[in-house]
Amino acid sequence: MKVLVTGVGGQLGHDVMNELYSRGYEGIGSDLAPVYSGIQDNTAVTTMPYVSLDITDRDVVFATIGTCHPDVVVHCAAWTAVDLAEDPDKMEKVSLINVHGTQNIADACKKEDCKMVYISTDYVFDGQGSEPWKPECRDYKPLNHYGQTKLEGEMAVSGALEKYFIIRTAWVFGLNGNNFIKTMLRIGKTHDTIRVVNDQIGTPTYTIDLARLLVDMIETEKYGYYHATNEGGYISWYDFACEIFRQAGYSTKVMPVTTQEYGLSKAARPFNSRLDKSKLVECGFTPLPTWENALVRYLDALITS
């Protein structure tokens, strides 16, 4: 199986390439940079083929996918800076990447008759209430521009293709990029006390675990919408921060505050990021390990990287 992965300069794309390599599949990495610009860890992403790809250039997308002839495209490339997406000067660019870029990939996949994986987010919902969002829920009310563009990306994929997997995830962390854990560790080294919101509820997702699931999926034809995060129950960012410091051996004190008390965020954040993942088991897929277990492995990986 030949797989083209977009966005390999990011957290998830990097780990998808490594997972493909570990299973003996032919992976082709792509990103906007002329050469691979992520972490240089001597793994698959630096040993397997790489092509520079601007997903917003429709002709280039068609030429690249037409030349590669992949069996699957795993589309990890996206604008993910949620607050910056609210900047009036950036909104058009965000739409160009997340909507039009995704449409280009989907249309090229249709022409090549190949499978497509699209990574989406709980931000397509309004983030209210306390019930977990189900994969088939269509009660879309994005709170911000990022969420709106990811929703439009979903629609581009489902509207163009039949052989697609749309996977919504949340609270992602991996080695190749910035994330909440790295931020907490950095701040924890210089602050005795920090404030973290305790009224936004969800579950973290380790990109290594998610990458394994994605490759499990593309080995099948069980197409459709899925939700995927680590197991271990629903927690707040405050809970997550406390466990990060506990496992890392930091003495930093964490003070719980409400989103309103915390302030600062330019983009509205969902209070309810609970994702119902029961469809994974129903369709025969192995759920991700618990987030506590994922955190142990991630902190170990940070030490050795």
Buried (B, 14 or more C-beta within 10 A) or exposed (E): BBBBBBBBBBBBBBBBBBBBBEEEBBBBBBBBEEEBEBBEBEBBBBEBEBBEBBBBBBEBBBEBBEEBEBBBBBBBBBBBEBBBBBBEEBBEBBBBBBBBBBBBBBBBBBEBEBBBBBBBBBBBBBBEEEEBBBBEBEEBEBBBBBBBBBBBBBBBBBEBBEEBBBBBBBBBBBBBBEBBBBEBBEBBEEEEEBBBBBBBBBBBBBBBBBBBBBBBBBEEEBBBBBBBBBBBEBBBBBBBBBBBBEBBEBEBEBEBBEBEEBEEEEBBBBBBBBBBBEBBEEEEBEBBBBBBBBBBEBBEBEEEE
